[in-house]
Amino acid sequence: MRKLLRTSGSIIAVLAATSAVAAFAQDNAEETPRPGTTQSEIVVTGTRRNDLKAADSAQPIDIITGAELLEKGTADMNDLLRTEVPSLNVQRLVSNDGAVFTRPFSLRGLPPDQTLVLVNGKRRHRGATVQFTNVPYIRGSQGPDLSAIPSIAIGQLEVLRDGASALYGSDAIAGVLNFGLRRDREGGLLIARYGQFYKGDGEDFLVQGNVGLPFTDAGFVNISGEYVNASTTSRGIQRPDAQALIDAGVQDVPVPAQRWGNPESEAARIFVNAGIDLSDEMEFYTFGNYSWSRGTTAFFYRHPNASFISTSIPLTNTPGGQRFSFRQLFPGGFTPEFGATVTDAALAAGLKGEFSSGLTY
């Protein structure tokens, strides 16, 4: 497990935070909740009721507020859930094809496509990556890409750590993750952070922002975005076969011949959540996102004596003519890079109330 100890701590700036906070007294003198935690009492996951508290639920439901997510040292939703949800596990894979960039998660030891992921109570689409990894129970699965959801866009996260297939269907065998987006109609928040690992690598730059705007007297528009840029890390040692070449005097052997660590990554993401009350019992809602990310990681080292590099290739049709070998270009071998560019977009709209309908694209 990699350590997330970083130098150059984080800088958090709150800009134009909520302009006015209503203060009121209660007979039992309860502590005023932090911003973003006012929804933490009521849960909507795993129930058809609209007044159920987590403590009264017959199923185990974790409530994680947006403020708690922003207090962590990372913005990657995969790493946030790994630290906040004990029954959820996600690895940082190094050379497992698409799993390096679309990281598969596991809730209660089951594949990611057996966990139902909701955004505002609506099913989140699956990612395009079919997992080709060495983890047996994840191999062949196809789950949502959680990293496309910026942490600053979340008002409340509800985690149902139990099977819910009777209520939701077969994709909820492992449980449910319900990401409730922010609904603030005023105020804003800006977060900037820079850091790196103690070894001097893995520079990490993050900018996140959120703004809430009123939409008529009965509606809101809430916009969240983030930009992330992270450099590679290297935690491996030199391969014995590559070190033997160096000891033999071979030139241009990569050091390390095969990097083992985090990939280089860059991402830009935006989420928009909006709604307007049409009556006391009816609301029009719409929300959507667009995410772009790219990443590059190291693949396996190609030894100069391997058949691919050392093969002599004729350059002419004349017998005994000029020939070429890739070993002329890479006398010490080389390590290719494996990269991916991922785009993710979604749009949902509908009516919420006693008679509800909705469309998701």
C-alpha positions in Angstrom: 0.0 0.0 0.0 1.5 3.3 -1.0 1.9 6.0 1.5 0.2 9.3 0.9 2.6 11.3 3.0 3.4 14.5 1.1 5.4 17.6 1.6 4.1 21.1 0.9 0.7 20.6 2.6 -2.5 21.8 1.0 -3.9 25.3 0.6 -7.6 25.7 1.0 -9.3 29.0 0.2 -13.0 29.5 0.7 -14.2 32.2 -1.7 -17.5 33.9 -1.3 -18.8 31.2 1.0 -22.4 31.2 1.9 -23.4 34.8 2.2 -25.8 34.3 5.1 -26.3 31.4 7.5 -29.6 31.1 9.3 -29.1 30.7 13.0 -31.7 29.2 15.2 -31.9 27.8 18.7 -33.1 24.4 19.7 -34.4 23.2 23.1 -31.7 20.5 23.2 -28.9 22.9 22.2 -27.7 20.7 19.3 -24.5 21.7 17.6 -25.0 23.6 14.4 -23.9 21.3 11.5 -21.0 22.2 9.2 -21.8 23.4 5.7 -22.6 20.4 3.5 -23.7 18.2 6.3 -27.3 19.3 6.7 -28.5 16.4 4.6 -26.7 13.8 6.6 -29.8 12.8 8.7 -32.1 11.4 6.1 -31.2 8.6 3.7 -33.0 7.6 0.5 -30.8 4.6 -0.4 -32.2 1.1 0.1 -35.7 2.4 1.1 -38.9 3.7 -0.5 -39.5 6.1 2.4 -38.4 9.7 2.4 -38.1 10.2 6.1 -35.7 7.4 7.1 -32.7 8.1 9.3 -29.5 6.0 8.9 -29.7 4.9 12.6 -33.3 3.6 12.0 -32.5 1.6 8.8 -32.6 -2.2 9.0 -29.6 -2.3 6.6 -26.1 -0.9 7.2 -25.9 2.5 5.5 -22.9 4.8 5.8 -23.4 8.5 5.5 -20.3 10.5 4.2 -20.7 14.2 3.8 -19.1 16.3 1.2 -17.1 18.2 3.8 -15.5 15.0 5.0 -14.5 14.1 1.4 -12.8 17.5 1.0 -10.7 17.0 4.2 -8.7 14.2 2.7 -5.3 14.4 1.1 -6.4 13.1 -2.3 -9.1 14.1 -4.7 -9.4 10.7 -6.5 -12.8 9.2 -5.6 -11.3 5.7 -5.6 -8.8 6.6 -2.9 -11.4 8.6 -0.9 -13.8 5.6 -0.8 -11.0 3.2 0.1 -10.3 5.3 3.3 -13.9 6.1 4.1 -15.7 2.7 3.5 -14.1 -0.3 5.3 -15.8 -2.8 3.0 -14.6 -1.2 -0.2 -11.2 -2.0 -1.7 -9.4 -0.6 -4.7 -5.9 -1.1 -5.8 -3.3 1.0 -7.7 -2.4 -1.3 -10.5 0.8 -0.5 -12.4 0.9 -2.6 -15.6 -2.6 -4.2 -16.0 -3.7 -2.6 -19.2 -6.9 -0.5 -18.9 -7.2 -1.2 -15.2 -4.3 1.2 -14.6 -6.5 4.1 -15.8 -10.1 2.8 -15.0 -9.4 1.4 -11.6 -11.7 -1.5 -10.6 -13.2 -1.3 -7.1 -14.7 -4.1 -5.0 -17.4 -3.7 -2.4 -17.7 -6.7 0.0 -15.3 -8.7 -2.1 -17.5 -8.7 -5.3 -16.7 -7.3 -8.8 -17.4 -3.6 -9.6 -20.4 -4.4 -11.9 -22.2 -6.0 -9.0 -22.3 -2.7 -7.1 -25.0 -0.3 -8.1 -23.7 3.2 -8.5 -26.2 6.0 -8.4 -25.9 9.7 -8.9 -28.8 11.7 -7.3 -30.6 8.3 -7.1 -30.3 7.6 -10.8 -28.2 4.7 -12.2 -24.7 5.7 -13.3 -23.5 4.3 -16.6 -20.7 1.8 -16.8 -17.3 2.6 -18.1 -16.1 1.3 -21.5 -13.3 -0.7 -20.0 -13.7 -4.4 -19.7 -11.2 -5.3 -16.9 -8.3 -7.4 -18.1 -6.4 -7.8 -14.8 -4.7 -10.5 -12.8 -7.2 -10.2 -10.0 -9.4 -13.3 -10.6 -12.8 -12.0 -9.3 -12.5 -8.7 -11.2 -11.3 -10.1 -14.5 -13.9 -9.7 -17.2 -16.1 -7.2 -15.2 -17.2 -3.8 -16.4 -18.1 -1.2 -13.7 -18.5 2.6 -13.6 -15.4 4.8 -13.5 -15.6 6.4 -10.1 -12.7 8.8 -10.7 -14.9 10.7 -13.2 -16.9 12.1 -10.2 -15.1 15.1 -8.6 -15.2 15.1 -4.8 -16.2 18.7 -4.6 -19.4 18.0 -6.5 -20.7 15.7 -3.7 -23.1 17.0 -1.0 -23.7 13.6 0.6 -22.7 10.0 -0.2 -24.7 7.1 1.0 -23.2 3.6 1.0 -25.4 0.6 1.5 -23.1 -2.2 2.6 -25.5 -5.1 2.0 -27.2 -6.9 -0.9 -30.0 -4.9 -2.4 -31.0 -6.9 -5.5 -34.6 -7.3 -4.3 -35.0 -3.5 -4.4 -32.7 -2.5 -7.3 -31.9 -5.5 -9.4 -29.0 -7.8 -10.0 -26.4 -5.0 -10.2 -26.9 -4.3 -6.5 -25.8 -7.7 -5.2 -22.7 -6.2 -3.5 -24.5 -3.0 -2.3 -25.2 0.6 -3.4 -23.2 3.8 -3.7 -25.4 6.8 -4.0 -23.7 10.1 -4.8 -25.9 13.1 -3.9 -24.8 16.2 -5.7 -24.6 19.6 -4.1 -27.8 21.7 -4.2 -26.5 25.0 -2.9 -28.0 28.0 -4.7 -25.5 30.5 -3.4 -21.9 30.8 -2.3 -18.8 29.3 -3.7 -15.7 27.3 -2.8 -12.2 27.2 -4.3 -9.5 24.6 -3.3 -5.9 24.6 -4.6 -3.3 22.1 -3.5 0.3 21.2 -4.5 2.4 18.4 -3.1 4.8 15.6 -3.7 6.1 12.4 -2.0 9.0 12.5 0.3 11.2 10.7 -2.2 10.9 13.8 -4.4 8.7 12.4 -7.1 4.9 12.2 -7.8 4.3 15.9 -7.9 0.6 16.5 -7.6 -1.3 19.7 -8.5 -5.0 20.1 -7.9 -7.6 22.9 -8.4 -11.2 22.4 -7.5 -14.1 24.9 -7.6 -17.8 25.0 -6.8 -20.4 27.7 -7.2 -24.1 27.8 -6.4 -26.5 30.1 -8.3 -30.2 30.9 -7.9 -32.5 30.0 -10.7 -35.7 32.0 -10.3 -37.2 32.0 -6.8 -37.7 28.3 -6.6 -34.7 26.8 -8.4 -30.9 26.4 -8.3 -27.9 25.7 -10.5 -24.8 24.2 -8.9 -21.6 23.8 -10.9 -18.5 21.9 -9.8 -15.2 21.4 -11.6 -11.6 20.2 -11.0 -8.3 20.0 -12.8 -5.7 17.4 -11.7 -2.1 16.9 -12.9 0.1 14.2 -11.3 3.6 13.0 -12.2 4.9 9.4 -12.0 6.5 7.7 -9.0 9.0 4.9 -8.9 9.3 2.4 -6.1 10.9 -0.6 -7.7 14.5 -1.8 -8.0 16.6 -2.5 -11.0 15.8 -5.7 -12.8 18.5 -8.4 -12.3 18.8 -9.0 -16.1 19.2 -5.3 -16.8 21.8 -5.0 -14.0 23.8 -7.9 -15.5 24.0 -5.9 -18.7 25.3 -2.8 -16.9 27.9 -5.0 -15.1 28.9 -6.3 -18.5 29.5 -2.8 -19.8 26.5 -2.6 -22.1 25.6 1.1 -22.8 22.2 2.8 -22.6 20.5 0.4 -20.2 17.5 2.2 -18.6 17.7 2.8 -14.9 15.4 1.5 -13.7 14.7 -0.7 -16.6 11.1 -1.1 -15.6 9.4 1.6 -13.5 7.1 0.4 -10.8 4.8 3.1 -9.5 2.0 5.6 -10.1 1.3 6.6 -13.7 1.5 10.1 -15.1 -2.0 11.5 -15.2 -4.0 14.6 -16.1 -7.7 15.2 -15.9 -10.4 17.9 -16.2 -13.9 17.3 -15.0 -17.1 19.3 -14.6 -20.5 18.4 -13.0 -23.7 20.5 -13.2 -26.7 19.9 -11.0 -29.9 22.0 -11.3 -33.6 21.8 -10.2 -36.7 24.0 -9.9 -39.8 23.4 -7.8 -42.9 23.3 -10.0 -45.2 22.8 -7.0 -45.1 21.7 -3.4 -44.9 18.0 -4.6 -43.2 18.3 -8.0 -39.7 19.2 -9.0 -38.0 19.4 -12.4 -34.3 18.2 -12.1 -31.4 17.9 -14.5 -27.8 17.0 -14.0 -24.8 15.9 -16.1 -21.1 15.8 -16.4 -18.2 15.8 -18.8 -14.8 14.3 -17.9 -11.6 14.1 -19.8 -8.5 12.3 -18.6 -5.2 10.9 -20.0 -2.6 8.7 -18.4 0.7 7.1 -19.3 2.4 4.2 -17.5 5.5 2.0 -18.1 5.2 -1.4 -19.7 7.5 -4.4 -19.5 11.2 -4.0 -20.2 12.4 -5.4 -23.6 15.8 -7.0 -23.2 18.3 -6.4 -26.0 18.8 -10.1 -26.5 15.1 -10.8 -26.9 14.1 -12.1 -30.3 12.1 -9.0 -31.1 15.0 -6.6 -30.6 17.9 -8.8 -31.8 16.2 -10.1 -34.9 18.2 -9.2 -38.1 15.8 -7.7 -40.7 16.9 -7.5 -44.3 16.5 -4.1 -45.9 16.9 -5.3 -49.5 15.9 -8.4 -51.6 19.5 -9.1 -52.4 21.0 -12.1 -50.6 23.7 -10.9 -48.3 22.5 -7.3 -48.5 22.2 -4.7 -45.8 20.4 -5.7 -42.7 18.9 -3.9 -39.7 18.4 -4.8 -36.0 16.5 -2.8 -33.4 19.4 -3.5 -31.1 21.3 -0.8 -33.2 18.9 1.8 -31.8 18.5 0.3 -28.4 21.7 -1.5 -27.4 20.6 -1.6 -23.8 17.0 -2.5 -24.5 14.0 -0.3 -23.9 10.8 0.0 -22.0 7.7 1.0 -24.0 4.9 3.2 -22.5 1.2 2.3 -22.3 -1.3 5.2 -22.4 -5.0 5.9 -22.6 -7.3 8.9 -23.1 -10.7 8.6 -21.4 -13.8 10.8 -22.0 -17.0 10.4 -19.9 -20.2 12.3 -20.4 -23.8 11.9 -19.1 -27.0 13.9 -18.9 -30.2 13.2 -17.0 -33.5 15.1 -16.7 -37.0 14.5 -15.5 -39.7 15.2 -13.0 -39.5 14.1 -9.4 -42.7 13.9 -7.3 -45.8 11.8 -6.8 -45.9 11.1 -10.5 -42.3 11.0 -11.8 -40.6 10.3 -15.1 -37.1 10.8 -16.4 -34.7 10.4 -19.3 -31.1 9.6 -19.1 -28.6 9.9 -21.9 
